Amino acid sequence: MSKKSYANLPDEFVIAVTEVFLDPNRAQDRRYAADETARIVNERWRAAGIDFEITREDVYPIVRESRRRGHLIFRPPVETSLSRQIAARFGVSDPSRLRVVASRSGVDLVATATAVLAVERIQELHRRGREKVHVGLGAGWTTMHVARQLALQLVGVSDLPRLCFHALSSSFYIDQPQVAPVAFFGFFDKIGVETEYVGLSSTPMVRSEAEYAELKKLAGLREAFAAAGDIDIVLTSLAPASDPHGSLNRFLDDGARSSHASSLAVRKLKRAGWIGDLLYRPFGRNGPITNDVGLRAVTLFELEDLATLASADDKFVIVTSGPCGHCGQTRSAALRPVLEQERLKVWTDVVTDLPTASELMH
């Protein structure tokens, strides 16, 4: 079998190999797992009259293909003891609102744990009588992983409400359209639940609050902002000012090389004590940075709006704080003030990983 053909294998073959390889009832020597899997699968196919064979070398890439297709759904465990310690450290009354994923392997398992939590919150609202739940999606690589995992987690879940997904911002780069929230909508087309969408296609930045106010009146944007009040669950992430790969940081850094406005905005943000951003809205140690720095992102919510949302008993703001997908840097520097500062209580739930949790405890 050609390695290039794995992506074209029928689901039936991919599932058959994966099921045998991962069967917990077979006490096999893992050194020979691929050999045994190939033997069993080939025997079954021959008995069924299927003219197809695999070798031991085919087994591992087929299992990887199974994961790529979403056949393997991971539910990473949460370090409840460490979650309680962090809750006690930062005065969080309900430790279940902080989930430390037992992982040091990057953003994927943190995104999966966030998606599992999001499904729980959707089901909770449905049990309260909500027939349609509105979910707002932030932009960026982390939230893209969360959205993809959420779509996988929703497949096959019974007793779900109708879902409406909202884009909370636009993308900063024409060469990375896949990290714009509207690009995430495609993940949900085949989840087996009636879905609706509210997009937000706009320039990512404007130069003043006055320009922002006028932009919100434009047809196509006016409707998106009007629908923001319907949103029940916000899924977003944060980035520290020290991470050069954060979208806001990169946008300002790139612009600073050619634009006086971007260079001036960076200087003003630093003078204001810029530590991080959430939904592309900057904050410092003492709360949101509300100074006019000459540039502002176009987003449905301000940090103050998220705080209001988080204070409601029937709304949820879930913040993912996994490592940077490019360099692996943790986001503890940005997460710490979000946990400490009352004016930054813009969340109901936080999902993070072991390295971040360790840094928070020191």
C-alpha positions in Angstrom: 0.0 0.0 0.0 1.3 3.4 -0.9 1.7 5.8 2.0 -0.1 8.4 -0.1 -3.2 6.3 -0.2 -4.0 6.3 3.5 -6.1 9.5 3.1 -8.2 7.7 0.5 -9.0 4.6 2.5 -12.7 4.0 3.1 -13.8 4.7 6.7 -14.6 1.0 7.1 -11.0 -0.1 6.6 -9.6 2.7 8.9 -12.0 1.8 11.7 -11.3 -1.9 11.4 -7.6 -1.4 11.8 -8.0 1.1 14.6 -10.5 -1.0 16.6 -8.2 -4.1 16.5 -5.1 -2.1 17.4 -6.6 -0.4 20.4 -8.8 -3.3 21.6 -8.2 -3.3 25.4 -9.4 -6.9 25.7 -6.4 -8.3 23.9 -3.4 -8.7 26.2 -0.8 -8.3 23.5 2.9 -7.5 23.7 3.0 -3.9 22.4 6.2 -4.7 20.6 4.2 -6.9 18.3 0.9 -5.0 18.2 1.3 -3.9 14.6 2.0 -7.5 13.5 -0.9 -8.9 15.4 -3.3 -6.2 14.1 -2.3 -6.8 10.5 -2.8 -10.6 10.9 -6.2 -10.3 12.6 -7.5 -7.7 10.2 -6.3 -9.6 7.1 -7.9 -12.8 8.4 -11.2 -11.0 8.9 -11.1 -9.4 5.5 -10.3 -12.7 3.8 -13.2 -14.5 5.6 -15.5 -11.7 4.4 -14.3 -12.0 0.8 -12.6 -8.6 0.9 -9.7 -8.5 -1.5 -7.5 -6.1 0.5 -4.5 -6.6 2.8 -2.3 -4.5 5.0 1.2 -5.0 6.4 2.5 -4.2 9.8 4.0 -1.0 8.4 0.5 0.2 7.4 -1.0 0.0 10.9 0.5 3.1 12.6 -0.2 5.5 9.7 -3.8 4.1 9.4 -4.4 4.7 13.2 -3.0 8.3 12.7 -5.4 8.7 9.8 -8.2 7.6 12.1 -7.4 10.3 14.6 -7.1 12.9 11.8 -10.6 12.0 10.6 -12.0 12.4 14.1 -12.7 8.8 14.8 -10.6 8.9 17.9 -12.0 11.3 20.5 -9.7 12.0 23.5 -11.2 13.1 26.8 -8.0 14.2 28.7 -8.2 13.9 32.5 -8.2 17.0 34.7 -5.8 17.3 37.6 -8.4 18.1 40.2 -6.0 18.4 43.1 -3.9 21.1 41.2 -7.1 22.8 40.1 -8.1 23.1 43.8 -4.7 24.5 44.7 -4.8 27.2 42.1 -8.4 28.0 43.1 -7.3 28.5 46.7 -4.2 30.5 45.6 -6.3 33.0 43.7 -9.4 33.0 45.8 -11.7 31.2 43.3 -14.7 29.9 45.3 -15.6 27.1 42.9 -12.5 25.0 41.9 -14.5 23.2 39.2 -14.3 26.5 37.2 -10.6 25.9 36.8 -9.6 22.9 34.8 -5.9 21.9 34.7 -5.5 19.3 31.9 -3.0 16.6 32.7 -0.9 17.4 29.7 2.4 18.9 28.7 2.1 18.1 25.0 0.8 21.3 23.5 -2.5 22.9 22.7 -4.4 19.9 21.3 -5.4 18.3 24.6 -6.2 21.7 26.2 -8.4 22.4 23.3 -10.1 19.1 23.6 -10.8 19.6 27.4 -12.2 23.1 26.5 -14.5 21.5 23.9 -15.7 18.8 26.4 -16.5 21.6 28.9 -18.3 23.6 26.2 -20.5 20.6 25.4 -21.3 20.3 29.2 -22.3 24.0 29.2 -24.5 23.6 26.1 -26.3 20.6 27.7 -26.7 22.5 30.9 -28.4 25.4 29.2 -30.6 23.0 27.3 -31.7 21.3 30.6 -32.7 24.8 31.8 -35.1 25.0 28.9 -33.0 26.7 26.2 -34.1 25.4 22.8 -31.4 27.3 21.0 -27.9 28.0 22.4 -25.7 30.8 20.8 -22.0 30.2 20.9 -19.5 33.0 20.2 -16.1 32.0 18.7 -13.0 34.1 19.1 -10.2 34.1 16.5 -6.7 32.6 16.4 -5.0 29.2 16.3 -6.0 28.1 19.8 -9.7 28.8 19.3 -9.5 27.1 15.9 -8.4 23.9 17.7 -11.2 24.3 20.2 -13.8 24.8 17.5 -12.6 21.7 15.6 -12.7 19.6 18.8 -16.1 21.0 19.7 -17.5 19.8 16.4 -16.0 16.3 17.0 -17.3 16.2 20.6 -20.9 17.2 19.5 -21.2 14.3 17.0 -23.5 11.6 18.4 -24.4 13.6 21.5 -28.1 13.2 22.2 -30.5 15.8 23.5 -28.8 18.9 22.1 -30.5 22.2 21.4 -30.3 24.0 18.1 -27.0 25.8 17.9 -26.1 29.2 16.5 -22.4 30.1 16.1 -21.3 33.8 16.1 -18.0 35.2 14.9 -16.6 37.5 17.6 -14.0 39.2 15.4 -12.3 39.1 12.1 -8.9 37.7 11.2 -5.8 39.9 11.1 -4.1 38.3 8.1 -5.1 37.6 4.6 -2.6 34.8 4.4 -4.2 33.0 7.5 -7.9 33.1 6.8 -8.2 29.7 8.5 -7.9 31.3 11.9 -10.9 33.7 11.4 -14.0 32.6 13.3 -16.1 32.5 10.1 -13.7 29.8 8.8 -14.6 27.7 11.9 -18.2 27.5 10.9 -17.5 24.7 8.4 -16.5 22.4 11.2 -20.1 22.3 12.4 -21.9 21.5 9.1 -22.2 17.7 9.8 -22.6 17.4 13.5 -26.2 16.2 13.2 -27.7 19.3 14.9 -29.6 22.1 13.3 -27.1 25.0 13.1 -27.2 28.7 12.2 -24.4 31.2 11.8 -23.8 34.9 12.3 -20.6 36.1 10.6 -18.4 39.2 11.2 -16.4 40.2 8.1 -14.6 43.4 8.8 -11.3 45.2 8.8 -9.6 43.9 11.9 -8.5 47.3 13.2 -9.7 50.9 13.1 -7.9 54.0 14.2 -10.3 55.5 16.6 -13.4 54.9 18.8 -15.3 57.2 16.5 -14.4 55.1 13.5 -15.4 52.0 15.4 -18.7 53.5 16.2 -19.4 54.3 12.6 -18.3 50.9 11.4 -20.8 49.2 13.7 -23.6 51.0 11.8 -22.7 49.5 8.4 -25.0 47.0 6.8 -23.7 43.5 7.4 -22.0 44.5 10.6 -24.9 46.2 12.3 -26.8 42.9 12.3 -23.8 41.1 13.9 -23.5 43.6 16.7 -27.2 43.6 17.3 -27.2 39.8 17.7 -24.3 39.9 20.2 -26.8 40.0 23.1 -28.1 36.6 22.1 -24.7 34.9 22.8 -24.8 32.4 25.7 -21.3 30.9 25.6 -18.1 32.6 24.6 -15.1 30.5 23.6 -11.8 32.5 23.4 -8.2 32.4 24.4 -5.6 35.0 25.6 -2.1 35.9 24.7 0.7 37.6 26.7 2.3 40.8 25.4 5.6 38.9 25.5 4.6 36.4 22.9 5.6 37.6 19.4 3.3 35.0 17.8 0.1 36.4 19.3 -2.1 37.8 16.6 -2.4 41.3 18.1 1.3 41.4 19.0 2.3 40.3 15.5 -0.1 42.8 13.8 1.2 45.7 15.8 4.9 44.5 15.4 4.5 44.2 11.7 2.8 47.5 11.4 5.3 49.2 13.6 7.9 48.7 10.9 5.9 50.6 8.3 3.3 52.6 10.2 3.7 55.4 12.6 0.2 54.6 14.0 1.2 51.1 14.9 4.5 52.1 16.4 2.8 54.8 18.5 0.1 52.3 19.6 2.8 49.9 20.8 4.5 52.6 22.8 1.2 53.8 24.4 0.2 50.2 25.3 3.6 49.6 27.0 3.3 52.8 28.9 -0.2 51.7 30.1 1.3 48.5 31.4 0.2 46.1 28.7 0.4 42.5 29.9 -1.9 40.6 27.5 -5.0 40.6 25.4 -8.2 38.7 25.3 -10.4 39.0 22.2 -7.7 41.4 21.0 -8.6 43.8 23.8 -5.5 44.7 25.8 -5.3 44.6 29.6 -2.7 45.3 32.3 -2.1 44.2 35.9 -5.0 46.4 37.2 -7.6 45.8 34.5 -8.6 46.6 30.9 -6.6 49.2 29.1 -9.2 51.7 28.0 -6.8 54.5 26.9 -7.1 55.5 23.2 -3.9 54.2 21.8 -4.7 55.1 18.2 -5.6 51.5 17.1 -8.4 49.2 18.3 -9.6 45.8 17.2 -13.1 45.3 15.8 -14.8 42.8 18.2 -18.3 42.2 19.4 -17.3 42.5 23.0 -15.2 44.7 25.2 -13.6 43.2 28.3 -16.2 45.0 30.4 -18.9 43.3 28.3 -17.4 39.9 29.0 -17.3 40.7 32.7 -21.0 41.5 32.6 -21.6 38.3 30.6 -19.6 36.2 33.1 -21.6 37.6 36.1 -24.9 36.3 34.7 -26.2 33.0 36.0 -27.1 31.7 32.5 -24.1 32.8 30.5 -20.6 31.3 30.2 -17.2 32.7 29.1 -14.7 29.9 28.7 -11.1 31.0 28.4 -8.4 28.6 27.1 -4.9 29.2 28.2 -2.8 26.6 26.4 0.8 27.1 25.2 1.6 29.1 22.1 1.2 26.8 19.1 4.4 28.2 17.5 7.0 28.4 20.3 5.4 26.6 23.2 5.6 29.6 25.5 3.0 29.4 28.3 0.4 32.2 28.8 0.7 32.3 32.6 1.9 35.9 32.4 -1.4 36.9 30.9 -3.5 34.5 32.9 -2.3 35.5 36.3 -3.9 39.0 36.3 -7.1 37.5 34.8 -7.3 35.3 37.9 -6.2 37.9 40.4 -7.9 41.1 39.3 -11.6 41.6 40.0 -11.9 44.0 37.0 -10.6 41.2 34.8 -13.2 38.6 36.0 -14.2 38.2 32.4 -14.5 34.4 32.7 -16.7 31.7 34.2 -14.3 28.9 33.3 -10.6 28.6 32.6 -8.9 25.6 31.0 -5.1 25.4 31.1 -2.2 22.9 31.1 0.3 21.6 33.6 3.2 23.9 32.7 1.0 27.0 33.0 -0.4 25.7 36.3 3.0 25.1 37.7 4.1 28.7 36.9 0.9 30.1 38.5 1.8 28.3 41.7 5.3 29.9 41.9 
